[in-house]
Amino acid sequence: MWHPIHQAWNALSAIPHIGAWLAIFWIGYVIALGIYIILQKREPAATLSWLFSLALLPYLGFAIYYLFGPQKISRQRLRRPRSHQVYPDAADSRGDAQDALLHVLAKAVTGFRSVTAHDVRMLIDGSATYTALIDDVRKAQSHIHLEYYIYQPDRSGAALRDALVERARAGVKVRLLMDAVGSSRTPAHFFRDLVEAGGEISWFHPIRFRRVWKFWKRPPLNLRTHRKIVVIDSRIGYTGGINITDEENDALRSDAYRDLHLRLTGDVVLELQQVFVEDWIYATGQHDFISEIARNLPPLAPGPICAQVLSSGPDSNWEAIHRLHVSAIHAARQRVWLVTPYFVPGEAALMALSSAALSGLDVRLMVPKASDSRWVTLAARSYYDRLLDAGVKIYEYGPRMLHTKALLKDDDVAIIGSANFDNRSFRLNFEVSVLFEDSGVALELARQIEGEFAHAPRVRSPRPQAFLTERLPEALARLFSPLL
């Protein structure tokens, strides 16, 4: 079996100075790719991690970087000043954004102005979310727009699909956008009845392997839409952390994710619609439906709740959701409560949290005791000691996988959405959150988080750590945290 290999090796050895040529090629490879990576001007830690990976894994490292390495995509034809091309009249009818610094910053980095909501309803877990969502879908009259990272072909997915089919047959326009990786288990024929009824489905960044061979066009394999958006008749909006899957349906599974979702009414729904419209145009190239939406706009009237949509993704250099989280932490005067399933902070976020705690604020972090990624759990714990030393209170939620993504500042600001507190959500994924400046929303979020503390034992310092099973793995995971 080894004879052909020996022959090939002997043939290579017969070539004069083959070792020298291989060494020259390897050095040139490292230098060329190193220059390319350095010119991306990313954080030094992440840049060095990629450089070491490329140097230590000459060919495998290149493949990993080519497919999964950081990259930007251009959607300039869709980007604002976000002129509200879908709702030109609606944009003019709204009042000026409040001049609070968070709102000014949010508008600068996202293009979305501060608007209002009539009602903000927090939905806990999948069963309550799916029940409310399907009930609203069944009442739709004009259009239903949906965008999900995960849409599974299971009982939960079938229940929503069947409700969409019924509305499509009644003449309601249904558009469903799914991430091609997150929803990869869902075959197109699962939606055959919906398409035959006049509904439309599309996939965000579908995997086309023929592009792998076009080296000048890196496939956006690692750039996913992690958004969860539903807009019904431009009147009702849903967003938050809950996907469409039995894994998040507590009516079907006792181990379903613990999660938080939002049902919204008011002008803020039009901003969610704008996010969907941009993604739909980007994924399909279709523009003709914009006039249809504009013709069916509901009457606009300001609501009592100040709200602002935050969208971010690799089509922008501003890391809007990341920037707003850090700014909100710096602006806090009493407390900062952060709930996230994946906690892999950058230096700016880590500094903000520790500084707030050192200043005497009530800073609390709640994460799952064990997330669905062992590597991420270890990376998160590698930050505990520094935070604990600064006075941050850390809680690990234990009964189920905690999937809520929320930030509470003082008694007046809440940020809730799809974004985890990690590098992937802040820089690689397309995410959407909503910033509320409202004491009622903040109080409701505080009550929800307080209820979780009973199921989340507090992490105490010093932490007992076995060297081989905890301390060393955490340190290794921390080393690669910029790549997570």
C-alpha positions in Angstrom: 0.0 0.0 0.0 2.9 2.3 0.8 4.9 1.6 -2.4 3.3 4.4 -4.5 3.9 6.9 -1.7 7.6 5.9 -1.4 7.9 6.3 -5.1 6.4 9.8 -5.0 8.7 10.7 -2.1 11.8 9.4 -3.8 10.8 11.4 -7.0 10.5 14.6 -5.0 13.8 13.9 -3.2 15.5 13.6 -6.5 14.6 17.2 -7.3 17.6 19.4 -6.4 17.0 21.6 -3.3 13.3 20.6 -3.0 13.5 21.4 0.7 14.8 24.8 0.1 12.0 25.5 -2.5 9.3 24.3 -0.1 10.7 26.5 2.6 10.8 29.5 0.3 7.2 28.8 -0.8 6.0 28.5 2.8 7.7 31.8 3.8 6.2 33.6 0.8 2.8 32.2 1.6 3.0 33.4 5.2 4.2 36.8 4.2 1.6 37.3 1.5 -1.4 36.3 3.5 0.1 38.0 6.6 0.2 41.3 4.8 -3.4 40.8 3.5 -4.6 40.1 7.1 -2.7 42.9 8.6 -4.2 45.4 6.1 -7.7 44.5 7.4 -6.7 46.6 10.4 -8.7 44.5 12.9 -7.9 44.1 16.6 -4.3 43.0 17.2 -5.4 39.9 19.2 -7.6 38.6 16.5 -5.0 39.5 13.8 -2.3 37.6 15.7 -4.5 34.6 16.2 -5.1 34.3 12.5 -1.5 34.8 11.7 -0.4 32.1 14.1 -3.1 29.8 12.6 -1.9 30.4 9.1 1.8 29.9 10.1 1.2 26.7 12.1 -1.3 25.2 9.7 0.0 26.2 6.3 -2.7 24.7 4.1 -5.5 23.9 6.5 -5.1 27.4 8.0 -5.6 29.0 4.6 -8.7 27.0 4.0 -10.1 27.9 7.4 -9.4 31.6 6.9 -10.8 31.6 3.3 -14.1 30.0 4.4 -14.5 31.4 7.9 -12.1 34.3 8.3 -13.4 37.9 8.9 -14.6 39.7 5.9 -16.9 42.6 4.9 -19.5 42.7 2.3 -20.8 45.7 0.4 -24.5 46.6 0.4 -24.0 50.3 -0.4 -26.9 50.2 -2.8 -29.2 49.5 0.1 -27.6 51.4 2.9 -29.0 54.6 4.3 -28.3 57.5 5.4 -31.3 55.1 5.5 -33.6 57.5 3.7 -36.6 55.3 4.6 -37.2 54.6 0.9 -40.0 52.2 1.9 -41.8 54.8 3.9 -40.9 58.3 2.7 -44.1 59.9 4.0 -43.9 58.0 7.3 -40.4 59.2 7.9 -41.4 62.9 7.6 -44.4 62.5 9.9 -42.3 61.4 12.9 -41.0 63.8 15.5 -37.3 64.6 15.9 -35.2 62.0 17.7 -34.6 62.8 21.4 -31.2 64.4 21.9 -30.1 61.9 24.5 -26.6 60.7 23.7 -27.6 57.1 23.2 -30.2 58.0 20.7 -27.8 60.4 18.8 -25.2 57.6 18.7 -27.7 55.0 17.6 -28.9 57.1 14.7 -25.4 57.9 13.6 -24.3 54.3 13.5 -27.5 52.7 12.2 -29.4 55.4 10.3 -32.5 54.6 12.3 -34.1 57.5 14.1 -35.7 57.4 17.5 -39.4 56.5 17.1 -42.1 55.2 19.4 -44.1 52.1 20.3 -47.7 51.9 21.4 -47.3 48.6 23.2 -44.3 46.4 24.1 -45.2 42.9 25.2 -42.5 40.6 26.6 -43.1 36.9 25.6 -41.3 34.3 27.8 -40.2 31.1 26.0 -41.3 29.6 22.8 -44.8 28.4 23.6 -46.1 31.8 24.5 -44.3 33.3 21.5 -45.6 30.8 19.0 -49.2 31.1 20.3 -49.2 34.9 20.0 -47.5 34.9 16.7 -49.8 32.3 15.0 -52.8 34.2 16.4 -51.6 37.4 14.8 -50.7 35.7 11.5 -54.2 34.3 11.2 -55.5 37.9 11.4 -53.2 39.3 8.7 -54.9 41.2 5.8 -52.1 42.6 3.6 -48.7 41.0 4.1 -46.6 38.9 6.5 -42.8 39.2 6.4 -40.6 36.8 8.3 -36.8 36.5 8.7 -35.2 33.7 10.8 -31.9 32.3 11.5 -33.3 28.9 12.4 -36.6 27.5 10.9 -36.9 23.8 11.5 -39.2 21.4 9.7 -40.7 20.1 13.0 -44.0 20.5 14.8 -43.4 24.1 15.7 -42.3 24.9 12.1 -45.2 23.1 10.6 -47.7 24.9 12.8 -46.5 28.3 11.7 -46.1 27.2 8.0 -49.7 26.0 8.0 -51.0 29.3 9.3 -49.0 31.1 6.6 -50.4 28.8 3.9 -53.9 29.6 5.0 -53.3 33.4 4.8 -51.5 33.1 1.5 -54.5 31.3 0.0 -56.6 34.2 1.3 -54.5 36.6 -0.7 -52.1 37.8 1.9 -48.6 38.3 0.6 -46.2 36.1 2.5 -42.4 36.5 2.2 -40.1 34.2 4.3 -36.3 34.7 4.4 -34.2 32.0 6.2 -30.5 31.8 6.8 -29.1 29.0 4.6 -26.9 27.6 7.4 -29.1 28.0 10.4 -32.1 26.5 8.5 -30.0 24.0 6.5 -32.1 21.1 7.8 -35.3 22.5 6.2 -35.8 21.4 2.6 -37.5 23.6 0.1 -40.3 21.1 -0.4 -41.4 21.7 3.3 -42.8 25.0 2.0 -44.3 23.6 -1.2 -47.9 24.4 -0.2 -46.9 27.9 0.8 -45.2 28.6 -2.6 -48.2 27.1 -4.5 -50.5 29.4 -2.5 -48.5 32.4 -3.7 -46.0 32.8 -0.8 -42.3 33.5 -1.5 -39.3 32.0 0.3 -35.7 32.8 -0.1 -32.4 31.9 1.5 -29.8 34.3 3.0 -26.3 33.6 1.7 -26.9 30.2 0.2 -23.9 27.9 0.1 -22.7 27.6 -3.5 -19.6 25.5 -3.6 -18.7 26.5 -7.1 -17.7 29.9 -5.7 -15.0 28.3 -3.5 -12.9 28.0 -6.6 -13.2 31.7 -7.4 -10.5 32.9 -5.0 -11.3 36.6 -5.7 -14.8 36.0 -4.4 -14.7 34.6 -0.9 -17.9 32.8 -0.1 -19.8 34.5 2.8 -20.0 31.2 4.6 -19.4 32.7 8.0 -21.7 35.8 7.6 -25.2 34.8 8.6 -28.4 36.5 9.4 -29.1 35.8 13.0 -32.1 38.1 13.0 -35.6 37.0 14.1 -38.1 39.4 12.6 -41.8 39.1 11.8 -43.8 42.1 10.5 -47.6 41.7 10.0 -49.4 44.4 7.9 -46.8 46.9 9.0 -48.7 47.1 12.3 -47.4 44.3 14.5 -43.8 43.3 14.8 -41.9 40.5 16.6 -38.2 40.3 17.4 -35.9 38.9 20.0 -34.1 35.6 20.6 -36.6 32.9 19.7 -36.2 30.9 16.5 -38.8 28.5 15.0 -37.9 25.1 16.4 -39.1 22.5 18.9 -35.9 23.1 20.8 -37.4 26.4 22.0 -40.9 25.1 22.5 -41.5 24.5 26.2 -44.9 23.1 25.4 -43.2 20.2 23.6 -39.9 19.8 25.5 -39.1 20.1 29.2 -35.5 21.1 28.3 -36.5 23.8 25.8 -34.4 27.0 25.8 -35.2 29.7 28.3 -35.7 32.8 26.1 -37.3 36.2 25.6 -39.1 37.7 22.7 -41.0 40.9 21.9 -44.3 41.7 20.4 -44.4 45.4 19.3 -47.0 47.8 17.9 -46.4 51.4 16.8 -44.0 53.3 14.5 -41.1 51.0 15.6 -42.7 48.2 13.5 -41.9 50.2 10.4 -38.3 50.3 11.3 -38.2 46.5 11.7 -39.9 46.4 8.3 -37.1 48.4 6.9 -34.5 45.9 8.1 -36.4 43.1 6.6 -36.9 44.9 3.3 -33.2 45.6 3.0 -32.4 41.9 3.6 -35.0 40.7 1.2 -33.8 43.0 -1.6 -30.2 41.9 -0.9 -31.1 38.2 -0.9 -33.5 38.3 -3.9 -32.8 41.4 -5.9 -36.6 42.2 -5.9 -37.6 45.8 -5.5 -41.1 45.9 -7.0 -42.9 45.1 -3.7 -41.9 48.3 -2.0 -44.8 50.3 -3.6 -47.2 47.6 -2.5 -46.1 48.0 1.1 -46.3 51.8 1.0 -49.9 51.6 -0.3 -50.9 49.6 2.8 -49.3 51.7 5.5 -51.4 52.0 8.7 -52.2 55.4 10.1 -49.2 56.8 12.1 -49.5 58.2 15.5 -46.8 58.5 18.2 -46.9 56.2 21.1 -45.9 56.6 24.7 -42.7 54.4 24.6 -39.5 55.7 23.1 -37.9 53.0 21.0 -35.0 52.7 18.5 -34.1 49.8 16.2 -30.5 48.8 16.2 -29.2 46.8 13.3 -25.7 45.7 12.7 -23.7 43.4 10.4 -20.5 43.0 8.4 -21.8 45.5 5.9 -20.9 48.3 8.3 -17.7 49.2 10.2 -19.5 50.7 13.2 -20.5 47.5 15.1 -23.6 49.3 16.1 -25.1 46.9 18.7 -21.7 46.4 20.3 -21.1 50.1 20.4 -24.5 50.8 22.0 -24.1 48.1 24.6 -20.7 49.6 25.7 -22.1 53.1 25.6 -25.1 52.2 27.7 -22.8 50.6 30.3 -20.6 53.7 30.5 -23.8 55.9 30.8 -25.1 53.9 33.8 -25.4 55.5 37.2 -27.1 52.8 39.3 -27.0 49.4 37.7 -26.1 47.3 34.7 -27.7 43.9 34.3 -26.6 41.8 31.3 -28.2 38.5 30.3 -26.6 36.6 27.4 -26.2 32.9 26.3 -22.7 33.5 24.9 -20.3 35.8 26.7 -17.0 36.4 24.9 -16.4 40.2 25.4 -13.8 42.3 23.7 -11.5 44.5 25.6 -13.8 47.6 25.3 -16.8 45.7 26.7 -14.8 44.0 29.5 -13.4 47.4 30.5 -16.8 49.0 30.6 -18.3 46.2 32.8 -15.4 46.2 35.2 -15.2 50.0 35.4 -18.9 50.2 36.2 -18.5 47.7 39.0 -15.4 49.4 40.4 -17.4 52.6 40.4 -19.8 51.1 42.8 -22.7 50.2 40.4 -24.8 47.1 40.7 -23.3 45.1 37.8 -24.7 41.6 37.2 -24.0 39.1 34.5 -26.2 36.1 33.9 -25.1 33.3 31.6 -26.1 29.7 31.2 -24.3 27.2 33.5 -23.6 25.2 30.3 -24.3 26.6 26.9 -24.8 24.5 23.8 -21.1 25.1 23.0 -18.5 23.7 25.5 -15.8 25.9 23.9 -17.8 29.1 24.4 -18.7 28.1 28.0 -15.0 27.7 28.7 -14.1 31.0 27.0 -16.8 32.8 29.0 -15.5 31.4 32.3 -12.0 32.6 31.5 -13.2 36.2 32.0 -14.8 35.5 35.4 -11.9 36.2 37.7 -11.2 39.7 36.3 -14.9 40.6 36.5 -15.3 39.1 40.0 -12.3 41.0 41.3 -13.9 44.2 40.0 -17.1 43.5 41.9 -19.3 42.1 39.1 -21.9 39.6 40.3 -22.0 36.6 38.1 -24.9 34.1 37.9 -25.1 30.8 36.1 -28.6 29.8 35.1 -29.0 26.1 35.5 -32.4 24.5 34.8 -32.3 24.9 31.0 -30.2 26.5 28.4 -30.5 30.3 28.8 -31.0 32.0 25.5 -32.2 35.5 26.5 -30.2 38.5 25.1 -30.9 41.6 27.1 -29.2 44.6 28.8 -30.8 46.7 31.5 -29.3 50.1 32.4 -30.6 51.8 35.5 -34.4 52.1 35.6 -34.9 53.6 32.2 -33.0 51.8 29.4 -33.4 48.3 28.0 -31.8 46.7 25.0 -33.5 43.4 23.8 -32.9 41.5 20.6 -31.0 38.8 18.8 -27.4 39.7 19.5 -25.3 37.7 21.9 -22.5 39.4 23.8 -19.7 38.0 21.7 -17.5 38.6 18.7 -19.7 36.7 16.3 -22.8 38.7 17.0 -21.0 42.0 17.2 -18.9 41.6 14.0 -19.9 38.7 11.8 -23.7 38.2 12.1 -26.5 40.4 10.8 -28.4 41.2 14.1 -31.2 43.4 15.2 -32.1 44.7 18.7 -34.4 47.4 20.0 -33.4 50.1 22.5 -36.1 51.3 24.8 -35.9 54.4 26.9 -39.0 53.8 29.1 -39.3 53.1 32.8 -42.2 50.7 32.2 -40.2 48.5 29.8 -37.1 48.6 32.0 -39.2 47.7 35.1 -40.7 44.7 33.3 -37.3 43.5 32.1 -35.9 43.9 35.7 -38.8 41.8 37.1 -38.1 39.1 34.5 -34.4 39.0 35.2 -35.0 39.0 39.0 -37.2 35.9 38.6 -34.3 34.1 36.9 -31.9 34.7 39.8 -33.7 32.1 41.9 -32.5 29.5 39.3 -29.1 30.9 38.8 -26.5 30.3 41.6 -24.0 33.0 42.1 -20.4 32.4 41.2 -18.1 33.1 44.1 -14.5 34.1 44.3 -12.1 32.4 44.5 -13.3 29.7 42.1 -12.1 26.2 42.7 -10.5 25.0 39.4 -8.9 21.7 38.5 -5.9 22.4 36.4 -6.4 19.8 33.6 -10.2 19.9 33.3 -11.0 23.6 34.0 -8.1 26.0 34.4 -6.1 24.9 31.3 -9.1 24.4 29.0 -10.4 27.9 30.0 -7.0 29.5 29.2 -6.9 27.7 25.8 -10.5 28.8 25.0 -9.6 32.4 26.0 -6.7 32.3 23.6 -9.0 31.7 20.6 -11.9 33.8 21.8 -11.3 36.5 19.1 -12.1 33.8 16.6 -15.3 32.5 18.2 
